[in-house]
Amino acid sequence: METVSLVKSDDYSLASLRRNVISLLEPLGGISAFVRSGDRILIKPNMLSAKDPGRAVTTHPALVRVVAELVVELGGIAMIGDSPGFGSFQRVAEKSGIYAAALDSGAELVEFNEAVEVQGNGTFRSIQLARAYYEADTIINLPKLKTHEMMTMTCAVKNLFGAVVGAGKAVWHLKAGSSRQMFARLLLEIYLLKKPALNIVDAIVAMEGNGPGSGDPVKLGLLIAGVNPVAVDVIAGRLAGIPADLLHIEQEAVRMGLPGAMIQDIELCGEPLESVSKGCFKLPAGLDVQFGLPSFLAKTLKNHLTSYPAADPKVCVLCGVCRDACPPEAITIQNSALSVDNARCIRCWCCRELCPHDAMVVTRSLVLRTLMRLSGTKAT
């Protein structure tokens, strides 16, 4: 059985948050079970982009500070690190409040800017990970619970993709991103290369809708923790009310036979799920919609059953962020207009995820819009 702990935590005030984190970790042996004096403890928050913490894009700095302080108090060498999807590490750290959290807790900020090649034994034989991440004595993973247009949900496993340095993310999107199943396998194999010792999810204020960068904050008032990030994600998915067949990481973990992938193998401590679930999160607009069609027919109609990104000319300022971030280079700016080559687009939605102006919208064919209406499928 994999143990996952769940406690209520109403806000980000430091005193109450500290008490709640300590209570959260009790069923797992307490923070002392994961920190030894003198060890280099890498705390890995979600630092997607330079957004105010109230937007729920990044892990809240109060949680980062509390965890870092607990590590320092036990004699651990606390480091806070990530590789943002967009913007400089310093800018993201400052805007998200994580820079101040590091100063206040005595932790060191570590930018993931140097990679080391790690050999795997799965589908992906070699993956480059941040040296600071891979060589740390212990990883404490601090994800934010959010919807995600490619994976439907981002939480503990997906947060570890931040261990891939900078432009390496675009390379992996191009190699594995055309298949949701293959990209989920990549994420799981990254997790297996360097397993976090502890995962603590910021679900006090989560994100629904067009996550992970442009969704809507939603108050859950919860903290989730566990040793196994797969099990943590399974519980997070149930809390968000997302159907299991839309959770690609969970589905791939089942196919791989990974521990924690089956809910019947998870022991939940603390709050019962039925008392804290809030119903289904609003789902991202860019999700592929499954209609149970035979595979040959789904393949034939693929172009008619797929959503694609497009720029809203009323909002787009032609800054070029989406163009530069696009793994298959499907976006161009010509004649004062932005265009997307749908034939090259792999629907990784990096453009929508990283656009600083929320200017990328979702376009659907008439066939897809009709089928969604007839099936009662809802998406923002």
Number of C-alpha atoms within 10 A of each C-alpha: 13 20 18 28 24 27 20 20 22 17 15 16 11 13 10 13 20 20 12 18 23 16 17 26 22 14 17 19 10 14 18 15 12 18 25 17 14 13 17 20 27 30 28 26 29 30 26 25 25 23 20 15 17 11 18 29 28 32 26 28 20 21 25 25 25 21 23 27 21 19 29 20 16 15 15 23 22 28 25 27 25 30 28 24 23 21 16 13 23 15 16 23 28 15 16 26 22 27 22 16 24 21 12 13 19 18 24 17 21 18 20 22 16 14 19 16 12 16 12 14 10 13 10 13 10 14 18 17 26 23 18 22 30 20 15 16 18 23 24 25 27 27 26 27 34 32 29 27 25 26 21 26 29 26 29 31 27 23 23 27 20 23 27 26 23 19 12 16 18 21 14 16 21 19 15 20 22 15 16 20 17 17 23 24 24 25 18 25 21 24 21 15 17 18 20 24 18 23 26 29 27 28 28 24 28 27 31 27 24 26 29 29 26 25 24 21 18 19 16 22 17 22 24 27 30 27 22 23 31 27 30 28 29 23 23 26 26 18 22 24 15 19 11 13 10 17 21 20 31 27 19 21 21 15 11 12 11 15 16 26 26 18 14 9 13 19 13 20 18 14 13 12 15 10 8 16 16 15 12 14 21 21 22 25 22 27 22 18 18 15 12 7 10 8 9 9 9 15 12 10 14 12 16 15 21 18 22 23 25 19 23 14 13 7 11 17 15 17 13 15 16 26 21 14 22 24 26 19 15 18 24 16 13 9 5 8 12 20 14 18 14 15 8 12 19 19 24 26 24 24 25 25 25 22 21 21 13 18 20 23 16 17 16 17 14 11 14 20 16 12 16 17 11 9 12 9 13 12 15 13
